[in-house]
Amino acid sequence: MTEIDAKIDALVPAWLTLPDIAEMLGVEVTRVRQLVKEGQLIAVRRGENRALHVPAAFIDEDKVVKGLTGTLTLLRDDGFTDEEMLEWLFTPDESLPGTPAQALSENRGTEVKRRAQALAV
């Protein structure tokens, strides 16, 4: 879990707290914390009370967005920090079009993973 900087905070359009995510997924908050610990989600501290937040784009109604976990794993394997992953996921890419996070939510994960793999080269 990382402290968020203003640049990343401005890139991510919406955030959810861990209790919000737990309610959406129908699980306990401890399970959401475990998803963060396992690297399936990225949580950052933000706001006045420095509560943990996850980008809203990572949750699709009642589940984690398809392809997110694999993409995060690829980026981690490439040596990306949580902050760098968030920046990459929420920075517009004209070749997609949109951001990698948007492409994942639109079930275009294969294209996102190809770009993530190309970063290692």
C-alpha positions, 0 to 999 in steps of 0.5 A: 500500500502506497501513499498517493501523489497528486499526479496519480490522484488526478489521473484516477477518476474515481476511488472506492474505500475498502468497505465500499468494495467489500459491500459490492463484492459481498465479502468481508473487508478482511477479504478485500485486504487479502486481495490487496495483499495478494496483489490482485488489487492496488490500494493507496492511502489518500484523503484527510484520514489517509484511508485505503482506496482502490480505483473504482475502475478495478471493480465491475459491479460484483467482481474484480475487473477481468484481466486486472490481476494478470495485468498487475502481475505482468507489470510487477514482474516488469519491476513496476511499483504500485504508483507506476502501475496506476500511472500506466493503467490510467494514462491514455494510450491512443493505440487502444484507444483510451486508458488500459484501465478502460480497456480492461473494463471493456473486456479488451484485456488481451490488448492491455496484456500485450502492451504490458508484456512489451514494456519488459522488452 
